[in-house]
């Protein structure tokens, strides 16, 4: 299958080139030329399939034309060495717990899959000379998931950029204590500064002539597409637990850079029976405002309790607009007004400030005896506020509450136990390096250290 740029000013590329390059030469994001639907027989028996079996069938629809089935199966099964349970919170609200992986966050799925797929292609791609440098910006969980997903992978070095003082201690420890092939840069700025530095590095001809750079952010197709796996598995579990509820399903996604919900939208195009999606924002409500008035106006990031959603210019917005504008390179683009109408027909929005997030966390505990992290709380509250009669809602609990222990405990008034998988990181020694938000300084660092 070929992949094209959302900016439509770059040549089509193969899957291996899209994965290795990360970003298109015209600064666009790569998209598959088509979305293959899954057969009805898959959905008829999905409730009896394991997570790995479900994911493999979805992966074949995405990547089966480019990777032999046995190799793809090994990548999928090796990626998903943990469960993703669907937990009933109350009568019509369920939580998809995406925090049972190695770093207790949803990004373990995409990061682990990408690490294995990139390693697979690096061995076959002569232009890389067997060595690739991954640059990744993080507002929290991406850094830990990517760093741990790529830790010790031969031929791949990783540099993680994160905003100083704007990630939790546990999140920071998960990617600053590893060493080996992982370098952490503590940027004196916000997440958008980190993301800008990464994008500018990809566009810098000198750097790309000297080093083979790619990204593990959700801008990379190998990071965001595998996140579709767990939407199908959520449906499979709901169908098994409550077949009637599965017929009127709404999925709510706490949204920051919009790679996660974008994967869900791809799933819907493949036949996943979702009635609609809700994109739940914190105070960085750029997408929420777009849904209301049709105008996309990026702005400076505002720091919030749900820090992994603190994004003022979501990269994957381009993919969403492109998806609703035809989704194929040769398709006739529709007008912005028509695209907005199509998007709002399938996606609604919600936005919550810090005080409302606190209230949502307290409500989930008091009424439903469920502990949400600040991001999951945005999803939970959006379902409480937005579900219609007869609908069943699933919200994505994107990270373990213990990753935000210092934030969560004072709000809910009780302690949160730290899982063993997180505790081991807390015992490590921070090894990050300081970095300004000036690209010249970042470029100099790369030239001297890669």
Backbone torsions as a table, in degrees:
resi	resn	phi	psi	omega
1	UNK	NA	145.0	177.5
2	UNK	-94.3	155.8	178.7
3	UNK	-125.6	137.3	-176.7
4	UNK	-120.3	163.9	-179.1
5	UNK	-89.2	141.2	176.5
6	UNK	-61.5	-23.1	177.3
7	UNK	-84.5	-11.3	173.6
8	UNK	59.9	24.5	-179.4
9	UNK	-118.5	17.5	-179.6
10	UNK	-132.0	154.7	179.6
11	UNK	-65.3	153.0	172.0
12	UNK	-64.9	150.4	-179.6
13	UNK	-133.2	167.3	175.1
14	UNK	-78.8	170.5	177.2
15	UNK	-59.8	-44.1	-178.4
16	UNK	-61.7	-40.3	178.3
17	UNK	-67.6	-39.5	179.0
18	UNK	-63.7	-40.5	-179.6
19	UNK	-70.1	-43.8	-176.5
20	UNK	-72.1	-38.8	-179.6
21	UNK	-77.3	-36.6	-179.6
22	UNK	79.9	-65.6	-178.3
23	UNK	-112.6	140.3	179.8
24	UNK	-71.3	156.2	-179.3
25	UNK	-59.7	-25.2	179.5
26	UNK	-90.9	14.7	179.3
27	UNK	72.6	9.2	176.2
28	UNK	-84.1	171.0	177.5
29	UNK	-101.2	141.0	-178.6
30	UNK	-74.5	142.6	177.7
31	UNK	-134.2	144.0	174.8
32	UNK	-67.5	145.7	-176.6
33	UNK	-65.8	-20.9	177.3
34	UNK	-153.7	163.1	177.3
35	UNK	-117.5	116.7	-175.4
36	UNK	-83.4	124.1	177.9
37	UNK	-72.7	151.4	176.5
38	UNK	-92.6	148.3	-176.1
39	UNK	-69.5	156.0	-179.6
40	UNK	-61.6	-30.5	179.8
41	UNK	-62.2	-31.0	178.0
42	UNK	-62.6	-45.2	-178.1
43	UNK	-74.4	-28.5	179.1
44	UNK	-65.4	-34.1	-177.2
45	UNK	-112.3	10.6	-172.6
46	UNK	-63.0	-29.0	-177.1
47	UNK	-66.3	-15.8	-179.0
48	UNK	-103.1	7.9	-177.2
49	UNK	-100.6	150.0	175.6
50	UNK	-78.7	168.0	176.5
51	UNK	-56.2	-46.5	-177.9
52	UNK	-64.8	-38.1	179.6
53	UNK	-67.1	-43.4	177.2
54	UNK	-60.7	-49.7	-176.9
55	UNK	-61.7	-38.2	-179.5
56	UNK	-64.4	-41.6	178.4
57	UNK	-64.4	-40.2	177.4
58	UNK	-67.4	-41.9	179.7
59	UNK	-61.3	-38.2	178.5
60	UNK	-62.4	-36.4	178.5
61	UNK	-65.8	-34.9	179.0
62	UNK	-81.1	-49.2	-164.9
63	UNK	-119.1	-0.3	-173.1
64	UNK	-64.2	-23.1	179.0
65	UNK	-76.5	-16.2	-172.1
66	UNK	-115.0	-15.8	-176.8
67	UNK	-130.8	129.7	177.2
68	UNK	-54.4	145.3	-173.2
69	UNK	-57.2	-41.7	-178.7
70	UNK	-64.8	-40.4	178.9
71	UNK	-67.5	-43.0	-179.6
72	UNK	-65.3	-40.3	179.1
73	UNK	-62.1	-40.7	178.7
74	UNK	-63.8	-40.6	178.9
75	UNK	-63.0	-46.5	-178.0
76	UNK	-64.6	-48.4	-175.8
77	UNK	-68.2	-35.0	177.8
78	UNK	-70.8	-32.4	177.9
79	UNK	-65.5	-45.7	-169.4
80	UNK	-100.4	71.3	178.4
81	UNK	-98.2	31.3	-179.1
82	UNK	-155.7	164.2	-177.3
83	UNK	-91.9	160.1	174.5
84	UNK	-131.9	78.8	-171.8
85	UNK	-75.9	146.8	171.9
86	UNK	-97.9	119.9	-173.7
87	UNK	-114.5	130.2	178.4
88	UNK	-76.0	123.9	-179.8
89	UNK	-93.8	-45.4	173.2
90	UNK	-152.3	-164.3	-172.0
91	UNK	-55.0	-39.2	-176.8
92	UNK	-130.6	15.8	178.3
93	UNK	-127.0	130.8	178.2
94	UNK	-123.4	152.9	175.7
95	UNK	-112.2	127.1	172.0
96	UNK	-92.1	106.3	-173.7
97	UNK	-83.8	103.2	-175.4
98	UNK	-96.4	20.2	-173.0
99	UNK	-112.1	24.2	-177.8
100	UNK	-97.9	9.5	176.9
101	UNK	-86.9	-173.2	-173.7
102	UNK	-60.8	-31.4	-179.9
103	UNK	-112.1	11.5	174.7
104	UNK	59.9	41.3	178.3
105	UNK	-149.7	155.4	-176.0
106	UNK	-60.7	-24.7	-175.2
107	UNK	-73.6	-6.8	174.5
108	UNK	-58.4	-35.7	-177.7
109	UNK	-64.2	-57.7	-177.7
110	UNK	-65.5	-40.0	-177.1
111	UNK	-67.9	-43.2	179.7
112	UNK	-67.3	-40.1	178.0
113	UNK	-63.8	-46.1	-178.2
114	UNK	-63.3	-40.9	179.6
115	UNK	-57.2	-43.9	-178.4
116	UNK	-73.1	-38.4	179.2
117	UNK	-69.7	-41.5	179.3
118	UNK	-64.0	-43.5	177.6
119	UNK	-60.2	-38.9	178.1
120	UNK	-60.7	-44.6	-177.5
121	UNK	-77.2	-33.8	179.8
122	UNK	-58.7	-38.2	-179.1
123	UNK	-65.8	-24.9	-175.0
124	UNK	-101.9	-12.5	-170.6
125	UNK	-101.7	107.2	-175.2
126	UNK	-62.8	-29.0	-176.3
127	UNK	-66.1	-21.9	-179.8
128	UNK	-79.2	-16.4	-176.2
129	UNK	55.1	29.3	175.1
130	UNK	77.3	10.2	-178.6
131	UNK	-145.1	128.0	-179.2
132	UNK	-128.2	144.0	178.3
133	UNK	-111.1	117.4	-179.2
134	UNK	-94.0	124.6	174.1
135	UNK	-108.8	130.7	-177.8
136	UNK	-140.8	130.8	173.9
137	UNK	-96.5	142.8	-178.6
138	UNK	-138.1	143.6	170.6
139	UNK	-103.0	7.0	178.3
140	UNK	159.3	-86.7	-169.9
141	UNK	-78.5	-24.8	179.1
142	UNK	-60.1	-45.1	-177.5
143	UNK	-58.5	-46.1	-178.3
144	UNK	-68.6	-42.3	-178.9
145	UNK	-65.5	-44.9	-179.8
146	UNK	-67.1	-47.2	-178.1
147	UNK	-58.4	-45.0	-179.0
148	UNK	-75.2	-31.1	177.2
149	UNK	-67.2	-33.4	-176.9
150	UNK	-99.5	-4.8	-175.5
151	UNK	-56.9	121.1	176.8
152	UNK	77.6	3.6	179.5
153	UNK	-72.1	123.1	-176.9
154	UNK	-61.5	139.4	174.6
155	UNK	80.9	4.7	-177.4
156	UNK	-132.0	123.9	173.1
157	UNK	-109.6	145.1	-175.1
158	UNK	-124.2	132.9	171.6
159	UNK	-118.9	120.6	-178.2
160	UNK	-104.7	126.2	175.6
161	UNK	-107.6	129.1	179.8
162	UNK	-140.3	151.0	-176.5
163	UNK	-76.0	127.3	-178.2
164	UNK	-58.4	128.6	175.1
165	UNK	73.4	10.2	-174.6
166	UNK	-123.1	16.1	170.4
167	UNK	-127.6	155.8	-178.8
168	UNK	-70.8	159.8	-177.8
169	UNK	-59.9	-41.9	-179.3
170	UNK	-66.1	-43.4	177.0
171	UNK	-57.7	-47.1	-177.7
172	UNK	-61.3	-44.2	-178.3
173	UNK	-63.0	-27.1	-176.2
174	UNK	-70.0	-21.0	178.5
175	UNK	-124.3	-2.5	179.1
176	UNK	-103.5	-2.2	-175.9
177	UNK	-111.3	5.2	-169.3
178	UNK	-85.4	-42.0	-176.3
179	UNK	69.8	-144.3	-177.0
180	UNK	51.5	-119.4	-176.6
181	UNK	-94.6	17.2	-177.4
182	UNK	-115.2	124.7	175.2
183	UNK	-118.4	132.3	179.6
184	UNK	-111.8	130.5	178.2
185	UNK	-114.7	122.0	-178.9
186	UNK	-92.6	102.5	-171.6
187	UNK	-87.4	133.3	178.0
188	UNK	-80.5	77.2	-177.2
189	UNK	-179.0	-156.5	179.3
190	UNK	-112.0	176.8	-177.3
191	UNK	-57.2	-41.6	-178.5
192	UNK	-60.3	-31.3	175.2
193	UNK	-66.2	-41.7	178.5
194	UNK	-62.2	-45.8	-179.9
195	UNK	-64.3	-38.3	178.1
196	UNK	-63.8	-42.4	179.3
197	UNK	-60.3	-41.4	179.1
198	UNK	-64.7	-45.7	-179.4
199	UNK	-63.7	-40.6	179.6
200	UNK	-66.0	-33.7	177.3
201	UNK	-64.5	-39.4	178.8
202	UNK	-65.7	-29.2	-177.6
203	UNK	-89.7	-5.5	-176.5
204	UNK	-85.1	115.5	-174.4
205	UNK	-63.7	-41.1	-179.2
206	UNK	-59.8	-45.9	-179.2
207	UNK	-64.3	-42.2	-175.8
208	UNK	-74.2	-22.5	174.0
209	UNK	-74.5	-30.0	-176.6
210	UNK	-90.8	-36.3	-176.2
211	UNK	-128.3	152.1	174.6
212	UNK	-95.3	103.7	-174.4
213	UNK	-101.8	142.4	171.0
214	UNK	-148.2	173.1	-176.2
215	UNK	-121.0	151.3	174.0
216	UNK	-115.1	11.4	170.9
217	UNK	-70.0	173.4	-180.0
218	UNK	-67.6	-2.6	171.6
219	UNK	-67.1	-21.5	179.8
220	UNK	-84.4	131.7	-177.4
221	UNK	-60.9	-28.7	-179.3
222	UNK	-76.1	-11.8	177.3
223	UNK	-93.4	-44.0	-172.6
224	UNK	-88.5	-34.5	-177.3
225	UNK	-62.1	-42.1	179.8
226	UNK	-63.1	-17.3	177.9
227	UNK	-66.9	-13.0	174.1
228	UNK	-67.1	-23.1	-176.4
229	UNK	-52.9	-48.3	-170.6
230	UNK	-77.4	-15.5	172.5
231	UNK	-67.4	-42.8	177.7
232	UNK	-66.4	-39.2	-180.0
233	UNK	-69.0	-33.9	175.0
234	UNK	-60.9	-45.7	178.1
235	UNK	-62.5	-41.1	179.3
236	UNK	-59.4	-44.7	-179.2
237	UNK	-68.9	-39.6	179.2
238	UNK	-65.9	-40.4	179.1
239	UNK	-62.5	-35.4	178.9
240	UNK	-73.5	-39.9	-177.5
241	UNK	-77.6	-39.1	-173.2
242	UNK	-153.7	83.1	-175.5
243	UNK	-54.4	-37.3	-179.5
244	UNK	-66.7	-39.8	179.9
245	UNK	-63.5	-32.5	-177.8
246	UNK	-68.6	-12.4	-178.7
247	UNK	-82.6	-10.3	-176.1
248	UNK	-140.6	62.3	-167.1
249	UNK	-95.7	133.3	172.6
250	UNK	-119.9	133.9	179.3
251	UNK	-116.8	128.2	-179.8
252	UNK	-110.1	127.6	-175.1
253	UNK	-118.6	114.9	169.5
254	UNK	-59.7	125.2	-165.5
255	UNK	-124.3	131.7	176.5
256	UNK	-123.0	-76.3	178.9
257	UNK	-92.7	-2.5	170.6
258	UNK	70.3	15.2	172.5
259	UNK	-70.0	-36.4	-176.3
260	UNK	-66.2	-52.2	-179.9
261	UNK	-67.6	-29.7	177.6
262	UNK	-62.3	-39.9	176.7
263	UNK	-63.4	-37.7	176.8
264	UNK	-64.0	-38.8	178.3
265	UNK	-65.9	-36.5	174.0
266	UNK	-62.5	-41.7	178.0
267	UNK	-58.5	-41.8	177.9
268	UNK	-61.8	-37.9	178.1
269	UNK	-67.0	-24.2	179.9
270	UNK	-86.5	-2.7	175.9
271	UNK	114.9	-2.0	179.2
272	UNK	-58.8	123.3	-174.1
273	UNK	-79.5	76.1	176.4
274	UNK	-106.9	128.0	-179.4
275	UNK	-67.3	-44.3	178.8
276	UNK	-165.9	166.5	177.0
277	UNK	-114.8	151.0	169.7
278	UNK	-120.0	124.8	173.8
279	UNK	-96.0	113.8	-177.1
280	UNK	-102.8	121.6	-178.9
281	UNK	-104.9	159.9	163.2
282	UNK	-89.1	-152.2	-178.2
283	UNK	-65.8	-16.4	174.5
284	UNK	-83.4	78.1	-166.8
285	UNK	-103.8	41.0	-178.3
286	UNK	-58.9	-44.0	-179.1
287	UNK	-70.8	-38.4	177.2
288	UNK	-58.5	-43.6	178.6
289	UNK	-65.5	-37.3	177.4
290	UNK	-61.1	-43.9	179.2
291	UNK	-59.6	-35.3	-177.2
292	UNK	-75.0	-41.8	-171.9
293	UNK	-125.6	-3.7	178.0
294	UNK	81.6	5.4	-179.2
295	UNK	-111.1	128.3	178.7
296	UNK	-99.2	111.1	-175.3
297	UNK	-126.7	89.6	177.6
298	UNK	-59.6	149.8	177.8
299	UNK	-150.4	172.4	-177.9
300	UNK	-59.0	141.8	-179.4
301	UNK	-68.4	139.0	175.0
302	UNK	-106.6	127.8	179.5
303	UNK	-70.6	134.0	-178.4
304	UNK	-138.1	175.8	175.2
305	UNK	-63.4	-34.8	178.9
306	UNK	-91.9	71.1	-166.4
307	UNK	-66.9	-26.9	-179.8
308	UNK	-70.7	-11.6	176.7
309	UNK	-102.2	8.7	-178.4
310	UNK	-81.1	81.6	-178.1
311	UNK	-132.4	124.0	-177.3
312	UNK	-96.3	-9.2	180.0
313	UNK	-148.6	78.2	-173.3
314	UNK	-60.7	122.7	-177.8
315	UNK	-60.3	-41.3	-171.8
316	UNK	-79.7	1.7	172.2
317	UNK	-57.6	-36.8	179.7
318	UNK	-62.3	-37.2	178.9
319	UNK	-67.7	-40.5	-178.9
320	UNK	-63.9	-47.9	179.2
321	UNK	-61.1	-41.9	179.8
322	UNK	-64.0	-40.3	-179.6
323	UNK	-60.9	-40.6	-179.1
324	UNK	-85.8	-7.1	177.0
325	UNK	-95.9	12.4	178.8
326	UNK	135.1	-41.3	175.8
327	UNK	76.4	2.9	178.0
328	UNK	-133.8	148.1	-174.9
329	UNK	-60.2	-37.2	-174.3
330	UNK	-93.5	2.7	178.8
331	UNK	-72.0	151.5	177.1
332	UNK	-75.5	124.7	-179.0
333	UNK	-71.4	137.9	177.6
334	UNK	-91.8	169.5	-177.8
335	UNK	-71.6	157.4	176.2
336	UNK	-55.8	-35.6	179.9
337	UNK	-67.2	-41.5	178.5
338	UNK	-67.4	-39.0	177.9
339	UNK	-63.0	-43.7	179.1
340	UNK	-61.2	-41.2	179.7
341	UNK	-63.8	-41.6	-179.8
342	UNK	-67.5	-40.1	-179.6
343	UNK	-65.4	-47.6	-177.4
344	UNK	-69.3	-16.9	176.3
345	UNK	-72.6	-24.2	-176.7
346	UNK	-116.0	-17.4	-177.6
347	UNK	-128.2	127.3	169.8
348	UNK	-110.4	170.1	-175.1
349	UNK	-128.1	163.2	173.4
350	UNK	-149.8	154.2	179.1
351	UNK	-145.2	140.3	-175.7
352	UNK	-138.1	131.2	175.3
353	UNK	-83.1	179.3	-174.5
354	UNK	-61.0	-40.8	-179.7
355	UNK	-65.5	-36.5	178.3
356	UNK	-71.2	-34.4	176.2
357	UNK	-64.6	-43.8	176.4
358	UNK	-58.0	-45.8	-179.1
359	UNK	-63.0	-37.2	179.2
360	UNK	-66.2	-41.4	178.1
361	UNK	-62.9	-41.6	179.2
362	UNK	-67.9	-38.5	179.5
363	UNK	-65.2	-43.5	-179.6
364	UNK	-61.4	-39.1	179.4
365	UNK	-72.8	-45.5	-176.4
366	UNK	-67.4	-49.1	-173.8
367	UNK	-84.6	-34.6	-171.2
368	UNK	-122.0	1.4	177.8
369	UNK	56.0	38.0	-178.6
370	UNK	-123.8	131.8	-179.9
371	UNK	-96.6	115.9	177.1
372	UNK	-99.4	148.1	164.7
373	UNK	-80.5	170.4	-175.4
374	UNK	-60.1	-30.2	-178.6
375	UNK	-76.6	-47.4	176.2
376	UNK	-59.9	-32.7	178.9
377	UNK	-60.9	-35.2	176.7
378	UNK	-64.0	-38.6	177.9
379	UNK	-70.3	-43.3	178.7
380	UNK	-59.4	-48.6	-176.3
381	UNK	-66.1	-35.0	179.0
382	UNK	-64.5	-33.2	176.3
383	UNK	-74.3	-40.2	176.2
384	UNK	-57.5	-41.6	-176.8
385	UNK	-82.0	-30.2	-165.5
386	UNK	-115.1	-6.3	178.8
387	UNK	-69.6	140.5	178.8
388	UNK	-99.7	161.1	-179.9
389	UNK	-53.1	132.0	178.0
390	UNK	89.4	-9.9	-179.1
391	UNK	-88.3	150.9	171.6
392	UNK	-117.1	133.5	-176.2
393	UNK	-113.7	140.4	170.5
394	UNK	-117.7	125.3	171.4
395	UNK	-108.2	150.7	-179.4
396	UNK	-90.0	113.7	173.0
397	UNK	-86.3	97.6	-163.0
398	UNK	-81.5	-16.6	-179.9
399	UNK	-153.3	154.1	178.5
400	UNK	-67.2	135.4	-179.9
401	UNK	-54.6	-27.5	-179.5
402	UNK	-65.8	-19.5	177.1
403	UNK	-68.7	-15.5	179.4
404	UNK	-126.6	38.7	-172.3
405	UNK	-52.1	-47.0	-177.4
406	UNK	-66.7	-24.4	177.0
407	UNK	-85.9	-45.6	-171.7
408	UNK	-70.5	-46.3	-172.0
409	UNK	-59.4	-45.9	178.4
410	UNK	-64.6	-27.6	-178.0
411	UNK	-75.3	-44.6	-175.3
412	UNK	-93.0	-11.7	175.7
413	UNK	74.4	24.1	175.2
414	UNK	-150.8	160.6	-176.9
415	UNK	-78.0	154.1	176.5
416	UNK	-120.0	120.2	-179.0
417	UNK	-69.5	138.5	177.7
418	UNK	-88.6	120.5	177.8
419	UNK	-61.1	154.1	-179.6
420	UNK	-57.4	-34.5	-179.2
421	UNK	-63.4	-30.2	177.4
422	UNK	-86.3	-35.7	-176.2
423	UNK	-60.2	-34.8	-178.0
424	UNK	-64.1	-30.1	177.9
425	UNK	-73.3	-35.4	-178.3
426	UNK	-63.8	-22.9	179.9
427	UNK	-84.9	-4.4	-178.8
428	UNK	-84.5	170.4	-179.0
429	UNK	-104.7	127.4	179.4
430	UNK	-63.2	133.2	-177.2
431	UNK	-128.1	24.1	-175.8
432	UNK	-74.9	160.1	179.1
433	UNK	-115.6	142.9	179.7
434	UNK	-73.8	147.6	178.2
435	UNK	-148.7	138.2	175.1
436	UNK	-79.9	174.1	177.1
437	UNK	-92.6	12.1	178.4
438	UNK	-84.8	124.3	-177.5
439	UNK	-62.6	-33.8	179.4
440	UNK	-59.0	-39.7	178.3
441	UNK	-67.8	-40.9	179.6
442	UNK	-65.3	-42.9	179.0
443	UNK	-61.7	-43.1	178.5
444	UNK	-60.0	-41.9	178.9
445	UNK	-60.4	-47.6	-178.5
446	UNK	-61.5	-43.0	-179.1
447	UNK	-63.4	-32.3	-176.4
448	UNK	-90.7	-14.1	-171.0
449	UNK	-124.0	-17.8	179.3
450	UNK	-81.8	NA	NA
